[in-house]
Amino acid sequence: PEEHEIRAIANVLAEREGWPGLRNRLVFGLLSLRGQRINGLLQVTGSQVHRIPSGRYRIILRIKSAREAFELEVPTDLTEVLEAYVSGFNRWAASVGISDRIGENEPSFFWRS
């Protein structure tokens, strides 16, 4: 698909309210950067997400077909979405009594449904 088609899909999925919409926007935004394989991105844990000195994030992706992991730097616009997704999910989880948290260096899976 062309970049404008991916962005159109991402915008529709991002219309969901709260952290699910933020998650959708972030996942599709990251997939559109380099054509990542979806499985490598969906299996990310918080321990693979690192804040770098620029204030942005780097995600270490492991893909079955590649010998070595590679680093994906999250662009500034998606960094803001990532931070909003993490804080939104963690606030929601606390409000409904779920003890799991997501975020940088958290050992659990990063993407929630």
C-alpha positions, 0 to 999 in steps of 0.5 A, a space after each residue: 500500500 501507498 503511504 497515504 493509504 496507510 495513513 488513511 487506515 491509521 486515521 480510521 483506527 485511531 478514531 477509537 477513544 482513549 488508549 485503544 485509539 492511541 495504540 492503533 495510531 502508534 502501531 500503524 504509524 510504526 508499521 509505515 516507517 519501514 514496512 516492519 513485519 507485524 509479528 515483530 512489532 506486536 511481540 515487543 515488551 517494555 524491556 525492548 522500549 528505551 528512551 534515548 537522550 533526544 527524548 525520543 524512544 528506540 524499540 528493539 525489534 526481533 524478527 524471525 527472518 533476521 539473524 539480529 534484532 534491529 532498532 527502530 527510532 520512534 519519530 517525534 510525532 509518534 513519541 507523543 502518541 507513545 507517551 499518551 498511550 502508556 499513560 492512558 493505559 496505565 490510568 485505565 488499568 489502575 481505575 479498573 483494578 488491573 495491576 499490570 502496567 506498560 511502559 519503558 523497561 516493563 517486562 510485560 507485553 507493550 501492546 494491550 487490547 
